[in-house]
Amino acid sequence: MIPHIRQADGQIGFHWVTPAGQPTTLPDLLTAETEPLRLLPTHLSALDDALIDAARRWGEVLGGGRPVRDHAEANELTELYQTLEGLNREYAVAERMVGLTVELRAGQIVGTSALLAIRARMAVGSAGPVPFEGELAEPRPGVMSGHGQFQHVSRETAEARWRGGRWVLAATDGRRYPLTLDMVLHGSGTEKDGALDEHRDALRALTKLAASSDLPPDVVPSVLAGALEWLLYDWLMAHRESERSAAIEIRSGRPADAAMIVRGAAALAAVRLASGPPPRADKVEESQKLDIHS
């Protein structure tokens, strides 16, 4: 026998088993496998199948079409995000172990998995905290004058930027309103390449910090997790196949963007384990509803 994937009927996600039938992880298998490269595509394909199953079972709630129905469904969604985060991290660790360059397909599948995991967290109140939560003005109807900026929560030093940042509209009346990367990219007069590079830099910096095995003593893991989660979520929402889809595409065609997504998802999973539950969930706004289906 050889290592293989096991997924029972009704199971959320999947897990690897050894030739002896014992549950294990992909990285653990690689240490004993004589042909490790064949396991990574298998993991990706199984993850893709698990995402299709998740969309079939919880697409309406993950898309923001309705709230969580009951306690049992909340437990299922909790298991869903925990499972997807773990599978994302397994893949990223295994890819580093064998020294593979991250391919576009891996970034797209892991990115879609990360997006569904975050949506599941939002649905049950386990997402966030979002940078500047409670500090920005509520958007109002009509046209608002101002310009989009990426702002860091802590502006004093680069070392304090573990609190994260986000895109905001700095209005002419002095107020700040929430923006998303998708809004920035579709706005008039936007230097889109510059905005993408600024977002990449912020996401990679937090990913590097969150992936560290020894966080600085002043870092609050739950705040770092929320900050990284928002930057990854904002990037993924701006890189979907369509406005109503959850499937991620890497329009730049750059393997570096695929690697950024895979490593960001893995770092987020790791820091979430260290941070525990966040204080509150981010809301799913009307403009962020998705049509998630199998």
N, C-alpha and C positions, 0 to 999 in steps of 0.2 A: 504493500500500500504506500501511497504518497500523501503528503499533507494536502488537506482539502478544506473547502468552505462548507459549513453546515448552517442551514437555515430551515427551521421547522415551520409548519403551517401556522400563520398568525404571528410569528416571531417578528419583532421589530429589528431590522438590520440583519446582521449575520456575524458569525465568528469563525475563526480558523480552528482546526483540530489537527493534532499530530497524527502520524501514521498509526499510533496506538489508540487513537480516538479521544485523546485528552484535549480539553480546550486550551488554546494558546493564543499568541498574538503574532502578527506578521513579522515584527522585528525579531522576536524570539526564534521563529522558524528560520530566519535567514542565517543565524549563527551555525545551524547544522545542515542547511540545505546545500547540496552540491551544484544546483542550478538555480540560484536565487532570482535571477532576472525574470524567470517565467512566472514568479508569484505576483509581481507587482501589477502586470496587466490584468491578471485574474482578480486581484483586489479591486482595481478600478471598475471592472465590468460588474462585479457583484455590488459595488457601491452604487453604480448607476441604476442597477435593477432595484436596489433598496429605495432609491429616491423616487422611482416610478411608483413603487408600492406605497410610499408615504404620501405622494400626491393623490393617489387613488383613495386612500383611507381618510386623509385629513386636509385635502386640498382647500375646502371651503373655509375652514378656520385658519389655516396657514396663510391663505390669501387675504384675510381680513374681512371675509364676507359675513361672518357671524362670530359671536363669542364662544368660548369653551362651553360645552353643553353641561357637563357635570364633573364630579370629582374623579370618576373613572376615566373620563377622557383627558382630564388634566394630568392624571398619572401616566397615561399613554404618551402624551406629548412631552412630559418630562423625560420618560425613557427614550423617546425619539431623539431629543436634542443631546442627551448624554451619550447615546449610541453613536450618532453621527459625529459628534465632536471626537469621540474616541477613535473612530475609524479614520477620520481625517488625520489625526495625530499619528496613528500607526503608519499610514502611508508616507507621511512626511519623514518620519524617523527612518523607515525602511529605505526610502529613496536616498537619504544621506548616507546610509550605511553602505550601499552598493555604488555610490558615487555617480548616480545618473543625473543628467541634465533634465530639469523639469520640462516636460512636453506640454504643448497647448492643451491637449485633451485632458491631461491631469489637472491643469489649472481650471478648466471648465467644469469638470465633474466635481472636484473638491470645492470649487467656488459655489456651485449650485448646492452642494451638501451644506456648506457653511451658511449660506443664505437661508435654507430651510431650517437649520438648527436655530439660527437667531430668531426667525419668525416664530418658531415653536416656543422659544424663551419669552418673546413678547406676548404670546397668547396666554401664557400661564403666569406672567408677572415676574419672570426671572431675568429679564434683560436690563441693561443699563448698569450704572447711571450714565446718562448721556452728558457730554461736556456742555457747560452753561445751562444745565437743566434748571428751569425756574428763573433764569436771569434774562431771557430774551422776551421781547414784546410779542404779543399775539398778532399774527398777520391780519391786516384789515382789507376789506374789499377795495378794488381800484388799483391804480398805478402808484407805486411808491418810488420816490426819487432817492438815489443813492448808488452805491457800488458794492459789488461782492468782494469779500475778503476772507482769507483763511486766518482765523485768529486762534491763538493758543490761550488756554485758561490761565496759565502762569507765564507771564511775560518777562519776569525778572531775569532768570538765567535759563540756559539750555538744560541744565540738570533738573530743573523743576518741571520740565515739560512732559513728565509722565502722566500729568493730569489730562493731557490730550488737547484737542482743539476741534474746530469744525468751521464750516463755511457759514458766514453771516452776511446779511445785507446791512451795511452801515448807512443808515438813512440820513438825509440832509437835516432832519430835525433832531439829530443826535441819538435817536433810538437805534437799537440793533434788533434785527428780525432773523429768524432761522432760514437758512438756505441749505440746499443739498447740492452735491456735486453735479447731479443730473440737471438741476436748474441752472447752475453756472454754465455747464457745457451747452445748454440750449438757449442761453441768454444772448441778446444782441450786444455786440461790441466786446465780447469776451475773448481773451487770448487763451484759447482752449488748451494748446500744448503746455503753456506755462502753468495753467491751473492743474492739469494732470500731473505734471512734474512736482508741483508743490504738494499735492495730495500723496503722491508716491513717497516723497521724502518723509512726510509725517508718518505714514503707515509703516514704512520700513524702520524708522527710528523706534517706534513703539514696539514693533515686532521683535527687534533685537533686544530691547530691554525686557520684554515679557518672557522671552526664551531663555533669559539668563537664569542660571541655577542659584545665583546669589544676588537677590534684589537689594538695592540700597536701603538702609534702615528707615528712611523717611517715606518710602513708597508704600502707599496703601493698595494692596493687591486688588481689592474690589473696584477701586477707582481706576486703576490701570486697566483692569479687564473691561470695564465699561467704556473707557476711552478707545482702546484697541478695537473692541467690538463695533463701536460706532464708525470708526474710520473704515474698517473692513466692510461693514454693512453699506455704508454710503458709496463706496467704490463698486460693490457688487450690484447695487440697485441701479447704478449708472451704466452698467455693462451687461444688461440683459438682452436677450434676443429681440424682445419687443416690450412695450410699456406694460403689458398685462402678463408677461411671462416671468417665470423664476429661473429659466435656463440661462446660464452665464455664457457669454461669448467674449473672446479676447480679440477685439477688433484691430488692435495694434499689430497682431501677429508676432508679438515679441515674447520669446520664452521667458525673458526677465519678468514680465508681468505675470505669467503663469507661476513662476517661482515665488513671486511676492504674495500671491494668493495662497498657495499651498503652505508657505512658511507662516504667513499671518494666521491662517486657520489653526495650524498646529500650536503656535504660541498662545493663541486665545484659549484653546482647549487646556493647555498647561496652566495658565495663570488662573483660569476659572476653577481648577481643582484646588488651587491655593487660596482662593479668595472667598469661597463660600457664597451664599446667596446675596445678591445686591439689595439695597434698601427698597427699591421700587422698580416698576417696569416702565419702559418707554411706551408711549401710545402709538398705535398704528393709525396714521392719518388717512383720510379718504384718498389722497393722491398717491398713497403707497399701497393700495389694494392691488392684488395680483390675481390673475386667473390661473390657479394651479390645478392641473389635472393630469391624469396618467396618459 
